[in-house]
């Protein structure tokens, strides 16, 4: 005689419910909490919501300036360095 083992419907249902409860509990336990990081100011009021460190002198944020100068004593031929006459 050959015996086969089969799982009953009730044991599969109980196992599924137990696995669901276990995964649900793990999800609640491992859920991320909001970070409570402190961001220190590098300039006055920058970045927004920053905290000033004790003993640090904060200065106003520098103004951005244009860093590109057009044809300032450099390569006037469009960036191509060639020897000889250009036609």
N, C-alpha and C positions, 0 to 999 in steps of 0.2 A: 504494500500500500504506500501511496505517496501522499504526504500531508503538505498542504500549502498554508502558509500563515497569511492571514489577511487582517487588515486593521478595520476595526468597526468604525462606524460613522461617529459615534459619540466620543471615542478616544481622539479622533482627528479633530473634532470640534473643540474639545477641551484643550488640546495641545495648541490649536490656533488661537484661542482666547488667551491662554497663558503667554504665548509669544507676543501677542498684541499688547497685553498689559506690561510685559517686561520692556518692550520697545517704547511704549508710551512713558513709562517711568524714567527710562534712560533719556528720552528727549526732554522731559521736564527738568531733570537733574543737570543735564549738560547744556542747557540753553545759555547763550552768551548774555552777559550782563553789560550794561553800558559802561564804557571806559570812564575813569575819573582822572584823566591825565591833566597835568598842569602845563600850559603853554606860556613860556616866558616872553616878555616883550623884547624885541630887538631895537625898536625905535618907539617914540611916544605914540601909543595907541595902535601899534602894528605888531603882530596881526591882531585882528578884532577879538576882543574878549581875553586879552593876554594879562598876565600878572607880572608886575615889576619885581625883580629880585632886590633884596635888601643890599644897599651899598653900591648899586650900579647907577651911574648917571645916564639917563636916557636923553638922546638928542632927537631933534626932528628928522624925519626921513628925508634923505637927499632927493633932489629933483632929478629926474632922468633927462639927460642931454643927448643931442644928436651926436653919434659917434662917427658918422661917415662924412668925410670931406671930399668934395668932388674935385678931381684932378689936382691934388695938392702936391705938386712937385714930383709926381710919380710917373707912371707909365701912361703917356698920353695917346698911345696908339690902340687903345681898347683892350689892353691886357695881353697882347701878342708880342713877344720879343723876337724880332727877326733882324737879321743882318742884311744890309743892302737897301736898295731903293724900292719903295712900295709903289705899285701902280694902281 
